[in-house]
């Protein structure tokens, strides 16, 4: 947890998509083509990191009985 109260959810190497996208331990790093489109490996890695964030957020909200704020 950082001093401003944020919780950082890194993808770690918890899914093969992180390695296939040539990303790192701390975050997803992908490149786009000239049309602004990620390659397939990049999209899979982004989706995996999003699932990690949603999973941690849901667990915190459940355990801390926090309201969902959008």
C-alpha positions as CSV (number, residue, x, y, z in Angstrom):
1,X,0.0,0.0,0.0
2,X,1.3,3.4,-0.9
3,X,1.2,6.4,1.4
4,X,-1.9,7.9,-0.4
5,X,-3.9,4.7,0.2
6,X,-3.6,3.1,-3.2
7,X,-3.1,-0.7,-3.5
8,X,-0.9,-1.7,-6.4
9,X,-2.0,-5.0,-8.0
10,X,0.8,-6.2,-10.2
11,X,0.2,-9.1,-12.6
12,X,3.4,-10.9,-11.5
13,X,4.0,-14.0,-13.6
14,X,0.7,-15.5,-12.7
15,X,-0.3,-16.3,-16.3
16,X,1.5,-17.3,-19.4
17,X,0.1,-14.3,-21.3
18,X,2.4,-12.0,-19.3
19,X,5.5,-13.9,-20.6
20,X,4.1,-14.2,-24.1
21,X,3.5,-10.4,-24.3
22,X,7.1,-9.9,-23.2
23,X,5.9,-7.9,-20.3
24,X,7.5,-7.7,-16.9
25,X,6.9,-8.6,-13.3
26,X,5.4,-5.3,-12.3
27,X,3.1,-4.3,-15.1
28,X,1.9,-5.0,-18.6
29,X,3.9,-3.4,-21.4
30,X,2.6,-3.7,-24.9
31,X,3.2,-1.9,-28.2
32,X,0.6,-0.9,-30.8
33,X,0.9,-1.1,-34.6
34,X,0.5,2.0,-36.8
35,X,-3.3,1.6,-36.5
36,X,-3.2,1.8,-32.7
37,X,-4.0,-1.9,-32.2
38,X,-2.3,-4.2,-29.7
39,X,-1.1,-7.6,-30.8
40,X,-3.0,-10.7,-29.6
41,X,-0.4,-11.4,-26.9
42,X,-0.7,-7.9,-25.6
43,X,-4.5,-8.0,-25.3
44,X,-4.3,-11.3,-23.4
45,X,-1.9,-9.8,-20.9
46,X,-4.0,-6.7,-20.5
47,X,-7.1,-8.8,-19.9
48,X,-5.2,-10.9,-17.3
49,X,-4.1,-7.8,-15.4
50,X,-7.7,-6.5,-15.5
51,X,-8.9,-9.8,-14.0
52,X,-6.3,-9.5,-11.2
53,X,-7.5,-6.0,-10.4
54,X,-11.1,-6.9,-10.4
55,X,-10.5,-10.0,-8.2
56,X,-8.5,-8.1,-5.6
57,X,-11.1,-5.2,-5.6
58,X,-14.0,-7.6,-5.1
59,X,-12.2,-9.4,-2.3
60,X,-11.4,-6.1,-0.5
61,X,-15.0,-4.8,-0.9
62,X,-16.4,-8.1,0.4
63,X,-14.0,-8.3,3.4
64,X,-14.1,-4.6,4.3
65,X,-17.8,-4.3,3.4
66,X,-17.1,-1.4,1.2
67,X,-19.6,0.1,-1.2
68,X,-19.0,-0.1,-4.9
69,X,-18.0,3.3,-6.2
70,X,-17.9,3.9,-9.9
